[in-house]
Amino acid sequence: MHIFVMLLVNGLAEGALIFLMAAGLSIILGLVGVVNFAHGTLFIWGGYMSIWVFRLTASFPLALLAALATGVIMGIVFERLFVKPVYGKVTSQILITLGLMIIFTDMVRLLWGPNPIPMVRPPWLDGTWVFGQVIIARYRVFLIAVGLFVAVGINYLINKTRIGMVMRAGIQSPEMVQALGINIKLYFAAVFAGGAGLAALGGALYAPLVGSVWSGMGIDNQILAFIVVILGGMGSFYGSAVGSILIGLTSAFTAWFFPPLTAYSTLLIMVVILSLKPEGLFGLAVRK
Amino acid sequence: MKPLLKVEDISSFIGPFHILQGVSLEVYPGEVVVILGRNGAGKTTTLRSIIGQVPPARGQITLDGVSLLNMPTHMAVRAGIGYVPEDYGVFDLLTVEENLKLAMRQSDKATLTRRDEVLDIFPDLGIAYKRLAMTLSGGQRQMLSISRALVNDNKIILIDEPSKGLAPIIVERIQNVLMTLKKKTTIVLVEQNFALACAVGDRYYIINEGRTVLSGTVDDLIDDTALQQTHLGLVLT
């Protein structure tokens, strides 16, 4: 039983991290219609910026805020300068966002060097709680709390605000939203920036979990996020939330019970779900 | 009297296709102008060009003396245009209430009063107010689409084939609603249903192969069977 609880916490924590990246990726795909291959580089920049600020200020909240702000600013720059001119041109979008991924990942190597940089957990999040045989890392609980907070926040934004109404309507028909007198392109930019901010926040939270940042960490997590977006249903926020938890739990339990299968478990679960429901778990949201 | 909407010799492309090759029309305050023509003549593209969804490559469009040319769609619409597309354009994943709220450009007393009036005209929408739009019937979706154009203080409403795909009894209701609306606002109506167009319209324009080829009063058109047959393909028995 204690193993089950510990794996559950580990899986949910990993799911929360994947969710931060996948939620933005999915909403950007659903509303803006852009497959953003530069999402992974925002994750990396979030990680590096948080370490930089953490070393300067010794404040972990400030480091997270700096990562979030970096992601948002990079998102605005990416959208306005590079993505906006290629809206509706899928091939160009893929090439441009892949180019951005390569350039900005190399820029990290130029600025911070090619070697991994260690990151420690802040003292108040370090250590474990012990309940009998159950040992739970505080930082993992913190990750679950942040993921939950972000999920509740996005859910409120989507269902209870005018911005959310525009987003839900825009996923179906951006052209008709404009025909109601709403400047949908401003919402495109805001969603792109928000999604980028979440990815950077994910990177900042990932660094203390694994103890370092390195320039290759973006692509690994981006692949996981893409798997979540596809199996959750492209463009669906709920799909990305459920998909992230599913992938997180699958990884954690497989790593414990069937270690040789760990590398393939996420792909396996994607294949199973897509065979049963080709549009993904919540694929109804996309009706383009 | 100056025209409220003036379209002068516009030319529009969709991709490489030259759809509009010289469409002109004038709409005066308080009248219902119907745009007629065969399938693919360019009627829908004319409406989409007016609101900037298919920006004209040349020509001029003015609303109340203000040029709409090169204006993005949201700005053109905000100049005072209500648009009802032929596929209704309602948002399935939003409730009826949210569809109306999204269309409301203001939330002042006048706008809320207009919304209440709209719900009086279409009581079905009041009943389905909290339901997702995806659960509505075709007729109810059309009513919702028209309602969204009416909740704002628009100068003109562009309506694209409101009878398309609807049962005769629903078409009759839509016709009655249009008759009510014509007393309150200016309307440009694209319509294939000749009887509906004649019942509601004051003047007409016929578009053929992307060009305005004829215009006049609807009363004259009703009397001219030869013209109907030549330009609209109507064969009267």
Interface residues (C-beta under 8 A of the other chain):
Chain A: R162 M165 V166 R168 A169 I171 Q172 S173 E175 M176 V177 Q178 A179 L180 G181 I182 N183 I184 A285 R287
Chain B: I51 Q53 P72 T73 H74 V77 R78 Y83 P85 G89 F91 D92 L93 L94 E98 K101 L102 A103 R105 R148 N152
